[in-house]
Amino acid sequence: GAGVSQSPSNKVTEKGKDVELRCDPISGHTALYWYRQSLGQGLEFLIYFQGNSAPDKSGLPSDRFSAERTGGSVSTLTIQRTQQEDSAVYLCASSLGTSGGAVDEQFFGPGTRLTVL
Amino acid sequence: AQSVTQLGSHVSVSEGALVLLRCNYSSSVPPYLFWYVQYPNQGLQLLLKYTSAATLVKGINGFEAEFKKSETSFHLTKPSAHMSDAAEYFCAASGSARQLTFGSGTQLTVLP
């Protein structure tokens, strides 16, 4: 079956512009995660959605970052007024989101490489 | 809060040699532990996971890891390295919070 897909695969933008990154999780997965992978910070958790519950936004680095998940499926990560330090690979993952969710395998997409000039 | 430490950002082994990638966790409660592999320009793929059912965990591609509570370790091993094992490996932990906390990664190079 299809895995997690992300678009675009690459995004180059100018400092100060807004960007939207999209994630299509695996069908039937109720949990969705966003992570950021950068040279200086490694892999960092950003935000987590589980079903219709309020998202866990504890990893968002600033109020310029936001995410939504429409209809419990597709998610969009928005970065407003991009800065050069936002340059990174943004990874999306999804999992079944079962009651024992901490052990669920998270399936990762290929990522979106964001470059802020 | 939990943390994950991977010793050695770069490891080189000869083809056919033992692979040992080190991971230590810091948590008051043993977390769930995972090893992921990342090939260039690809997402992360799960190699194996520890869920308290067994301390020796076998994964894909001949990898295995042993959970040692006394050492707070979860090192990844493979008896014989293949060229195709060259990639970056990440140890990760989750617990009451479902998101993964990752180590800094270890780049494995396999020499012919």
Contacts between the chains, C-beta under 8 A, distances in Angstrom:
chain1	res1	chain2	res2	distance
A	4	B	43	7.2
A	31	B	98	6.9
A	33	B	99	6.0
A	33	B	100	7.7
A	35	B	100	7.6
A	35	B	102	8.0
A	42	B	102	6.2
A	42	B	103	7.7
A	42	B	104	4.8
A	42	B	105	6.5
A	43	B	90	6.5
A	43	B	92	7.9
A	43	B	100	7.8
A	43	B	102	3.9
A	43	B	105	7.5
A	44	B	102	7.8
A	45	B	99	4.1
A	45	B	100	6.7
A	45	B	101	7.2
A	48	B	98	6.3
A	48	B	99	5.2
A	50	B	98	7.4
A	56	B	97	7.4
A	56	B	99	7.1
A	59	B	99	6.9
A	91	B	43	6.2
A	91	B	44	7.2
A	93	B	43	8.0
A	93	B	44	7.8
A	95	B	98	8.0
A	101	B	98	4.9
A	102	B	31	7.8
A	102	B	32	5.2
A	102	B	94	4.6
A	102	B	95	6.1
A	102	B	96	7.2
A	102	B	97	7.8
A	102	B	98	5.3
A	103	B	32	5.0
A	103	B	49	6.7
A	103	B	51	4.6
A	103	B	94	7.6
A	104	B	98	7.6
A	105	B	46	5.2
A	105	B	49	6.9
A	106	B	46	7.6
A	106	B	100	6.5
A	107	B	46	7.9
A	108	B	36	7.8
A	108	B	43	3.6
A	108	B	44	4.3
A	108	B	45	7.4
A	109	B	43	5.3
A	110	B	41	7.3
A	110	B	42	5.8
A	110	B	43	4.8
A	111	B	43	5.9
